[in-house]
Amino acid sequence: MSHADEELDAPAEGLGPARVSAALESCGCFVIRNAMPLETIEAIEGRVLDGYAALDAGHQAGTLSPETERRCHSYGILRPFEDDLPLGDGQPMRMAMEALIRQPLLTDIIRRYLGERVTQLMEACHVRRQGPDQIGRPVPPHQDASVMRMQAGRLLNFWVPLTDGAGHSAPGLEFYPKSLDAIVNCSRRGATGELRQRMYSNFEIDEAAIREAVGDVEPWSPVLNRGDVICLDGWSIHRTGFKPSMSRMRYNFEMRFCRSEDLTPAMPGETRAFPLDRQAA
């Protein structure tokens, strides 16, 4: 079963939080077009390219710490909420990312979907890259709620491309547009043997489990450009959208939030309150 793309895809201008929240509740996802100012996106993109160049140089020279080698280079991640990554004007990248999320439309979506007491999941707010030649790196089908070890509640991910043509000439994001309310069983296999070459295999959902959860709903992989943003519910099954014809590296950043009352001691990493009534500091 397919869906009407226009139900889950709309320009930011004239869009209200009620429509996005309703789509998240029914389908678990929504694409907002032209939601981010390109000037800021381009400034972040430039600093991201510099950051990855430095990361690759450190890898080649063997000067990265074991933690940075594993968490950042191996997984293709930059951590602007942990590391100092200033933009050209000296502003920390994390402040620019937060300012983008704090624009009225996205703040209203957070408030509508998560309520007034919101927590930012710092462990899951980062920059990511994915290229067509990175064997084993594409993220397999999974749920953010499973990765964050949530058992109940709501989690919201804003997935922001820093590359034009994500989903066409560069890897994008593929998701099954059906709302779920529980973790789909995955075996959490250790990365041993041949699985060692496939990152994230410990929370991969296999095809049989996907079909049991979503029925005949078909996956959707929209083409995304700079300025767009995907709103993704934490129970939604999604993965890297990859095709052999893709030839370009994709860069994006991700910001994840949950209702404060849904936090549990099992959830990994640092968290902090995300007040909705003030500017990023």
N, C-alpha and C positions, 0 to 999 in steps of 0.2 A: 504494500500500500504506500502510495506517495502522498505528499502534502502539497498544498498551494504555497509556493515560495512567498507570494505577496503577503501571506498571513504572518510570516516570521521574519520579514525583511522590509525595512522602511527607512526613509531619510529622517535625520534628527529633527529637521525643521517641521514644526507642527505636531510632533509626536509627544504623547503624554505617557506618564508612568503606568497608568491603568492598563493600557494595551500591552505594554511589555510584561507587566506582572501577570496578566491573564495568559499570555503566551508561555511564560515560564511555568505557570501552574499546569497548563495543558500539554505542552510540548517540551518543556525543559530548556528552551533556547530561544534567542531572538538576535537578529543582526540589525544594528543601527548604522546607517550610512552617514558619512560626513559629520561624525559626532565630535571629532577632535580637531583642534586647530593645527594646520600643517606646519606652521612655523615651529611650534613646540615639538611635534613629532619628528621633524627633521633635525632639530637640535639634539634630541635624545638619540636618534639614529646615528648621527655623527659620532657621539660619545661612545655609543655601543660598538661601532666599528673599531674605534681606537682601543676600547677595552678588550675586545677579542683579539686584536693584533698583539697586545701586550700579553694576553693569556697564552696565545700560541707561541710567542717568543720565549716565554718562561718554560713552556713545555719542551720546546726544542733544546733549550739550554739546560734543562734538568734542574731549574731553580725553584719550581713550585713546591709548596709544602705538600705532604701526602694528602691532607684534607682538601686543599685547593685542586690538586690533580684529580681527585676522585669526584668531589662535589661539583666542580666548575668545568674543568676541561673535558673530562670523560662524558659528562652529561650535557655539555654545551650551555652552561648557565653562568650568568653574571648576577651578582647579589648586591644591588644598589642600596638595600636596606641594612646591609651588614658592612659593606666596603665603601670607602669614600670615592665616589665617581662624579666629580664636578663637571657641569656643562661648561661651555665656552665663556659664559658670563659669570662663572663661579658658583652658580646655584647648584646644590646637590641634585643629582638625577632623581633621587627619591622624592624630593620636594616637587619637582616638575611632574612626576608621575601622579603624586597625590593630588596636585592641583587639577590635573585632567579629570580625575575621578570626582573631584568636588564641584564640578560644574553643576548647575541646577538640575538638568535633566537626569544625570546619573545619580546625584544625591537623592532626588525624589524617587528614583527606581529603588535604590537601597532602602529608603524609608518605607516605601510601599511594600516591598517584598520581605524585608527582614525586620522592620520595626524601628524603634528609636534607639534601642541599646544594641550597638553593633561592635563587633570585635574584628580587627584586622589580623589575618593569619600571616605573620611575618615570614615564616618558613616557606610559604607558598606565594610570596610576592617577589618576582624575579624576572630577569630577561632570559630569553631562550633563543637558540639558533638551531636550524635544521636544514641540512643540505641534501641533495639527491645522491651524493656519493658517500654518505655516512652510514655504512652498513651496521645494522644492529641498533641504531639510534632512534628510528621512528617509534614514538610512544604507541604501544598497543591499546586495544580497547580497555577502558577502565572508567572508574567513577572517582571524582575528586573526593567525595565523602569517604570512600574506602581508603584512599591514600592517606587522608587526614584522620583516619580511624574514628570517624563519627558513627554513632549508632542511631541517632535521631536528630530531627531538626532541619534547618535550612542553611545552605552554603551557597554563595554567589560568586562567580568568577567573571571578571572583565578581562577578555582576551583581546589584546590590541596589536594589530600587525604594524611593523615598521618597514614593511616591504610591499610594494605594489605587486599585484598578480599572485598573491598567496592563494593556493588552490588551483592555479592555472600553470604558470611557469615556475613556481616555487611551491614547496610543500605548504599546505594549509591546515585546516582543522575539519575533521569529519565527525558528525554526530548523528545519533538516532533521535529524531524529534518525537519523543514520547516521554511524558512525565512519569517518573518512578518515585517511590517513597521508601525504598529500602536498599540495602547493599545486595548486589547480585553476587552470588558465591564465586569466589576465585580462590585458587589453591595456594596463593602466596608462596610459590615455589622458590627455592633458593637458586641463585644464578650459578649453577654448577654445570660442568660438561659443556655441551653445545649451547645451553642457555646463557652461559657466561658472555657469549657474543651478542646476546639480545638484552639490552638494558630494559629495566622496568618489568621484566618478566614475572616478578614476584607478585604483581597485582593485575596481571593480564586476565581478562574475561574471555573465555573461549566462545566459539561460534554457537555451540549448542546452548550455552547459558544465555547468550545474547538473544537468540530466537525465542527462548522460553520467556524472557523478560519483555521483549518488545513485539513479539508476534511477527506480523508481516510488514511492519514499518521498515521502510528502506532508509539507508544512510543518506545524509545530505552533506555536501561539501561545497559551500558557496565560495565564489571567488571574492577575495577581500583586497582592499587597497588601503594605503595610509589614510588615516582619518576615520576608518570604520572601527567598530568594536562589536564583539560578540558578548552577549550576556548569557551565561551558562549556569544552570542550576547544578548543585553539587551531586545530585543523584543521576544526572544525565550520562549515558554511556557515550564516550567520544574517544578519538584517537587522532594521531597525525594523519592528515589527508595527503597521501603520496601516490604519484603515478610515475612510471618509468620515463615518460616524456619530459618530466620536469628537469630543468637545467640550472636553476638559480638557488642561491642560499636564501632562506627565510629567517628574518629576525622578528621577534615580537616580545611584548612584555605582558605579564599576567598579574592581576591583583585579586586576592581572594578575601572574602569577608563572611562572617557567620553571625547569627544571633548570639548575643553574649550569654544568654541562658543555656545555650547548647554546648558550651565549652565543657570538656571533660579532661581529667588528668591524663588520659591516654593519648590525647592529641599532641603531635610532635611540634617542637620548636617554640619560639617566643611568640607571644600574642600581645596586643595592646588595644585599648579602647579606641574607637574611631568616632568621635563626636561628629554629628551631622550639622551642627550649627556654628562651625567656625572654619576659617581658612586653614590650609595646611601650614604647619609650622616646622 
